Amino acid sequence: MCGIAGIIHRNRTGRIGNEMTMMLQAMKHRGPDSTGFALYGEPSAGVLAMRFKVAEKEDLASGFEIRDQIVQRKAEVDERIGSLGGEVLASEQPTEYAFLYRVRYEGDLRRFADFIEDAEGVEILSIGSALELVKDLGDASEVSEQYGMGTFVGTHAIGHVRMATESDVDIRSAHPYWAYPFGDISVVHNGQLTNYWSMRRGLERRGHRFVSDCDSELIAVYIADSLDRSVSLEEAMVRSVRELDGVFTYLVATTDSLGMAKDTMAAKPMVLYEGEEETLLASEEVAIRTVLPQEIETVDPYAGEVRVWQN
């Protein structure tokens, strides 16, 4: 059992980091193992936000050697960015093992991401002009405080609380998933895909790579592949309902859009509030009411429904 949430403001920004923290914390009971945020700020021309890690949280228990490796791995990332002609404009280190870089880079994003991730122990969580993806072990309040999510101002966000059932409790297995190596595309998902491996092999034959064995990542890559072939976001999601087998509800975000899709059996819950200035979605209504405590009307999207909102 997991919980997902989304929020999008129309024609304005909001304190989406704080809002998403409240929504996810309200669903802590659905997933206490890890929490993830995909937050979208206002793009800065020519500048990429890159979130990456060079170790897992639990690695720190192994002693001083891992800390030396963290320093070495970060230095390797810096060197590789420079060798590609990139420039680190600013950097933050919210934890011992996780970093946020603002990078000026105008080359091929796939080449950039592949070269950085070829460094030992390095995993890019997201790259984009607007997207910043943060995920770690712990509940929403813990992760939000650790990474300073509460002060994040932007246009829209999606988030996930996870209860580990089939894979490890680590950052790699946490959600959301960035659609490597496409900028600004992220997905959160509640459910299970039964044709994961066959569809993954098809996408891999098209040249895509996966960084995990999580079925949620498949949705992210599927959507990104469709957008890369000039399919609209809504049409890609409509096709996904036909082509993905299993029970699922998922949210996808791009630079300027938030989308929702449910499978034709509608086995996984989703509650929707659509107002004049914002739209909120969550696995449980209690999450929406932490942001909008006034009297509101919510609906349950129907089976097979696909919706897309623009900011």
Buried (B, 14 or more C-beta within 10 A) or exposed (E): EBBBBBBBBBEEBBBBBBBBBBBBBBBBEBBBBBBBBBBBBEBEEEBBBBBBBBBBBEBBEEEEEBBEBBEEBBEBBBEBBEEBEBEBEEEEEBEBBBBBBBBBBEEEBBEBBBBBBEBEBBBBBBBBBBBBBBBBBBBBBBBBEBBEBBEBEBBBBBBBBBBBEEBBBBBBBBBBBBBBBBBBBBBBBBBBBEBBEEBBEEBEEEEBEBBBBBBBBBBBBBBBBBBEEEBEBBEBBBBBBEEBBBBBBBBBBBBBBBBBBBBEEBBBBBBBBBEEEBBBBBBBBEBBBBBBEEEBEBEEBEEBBBBBBBB
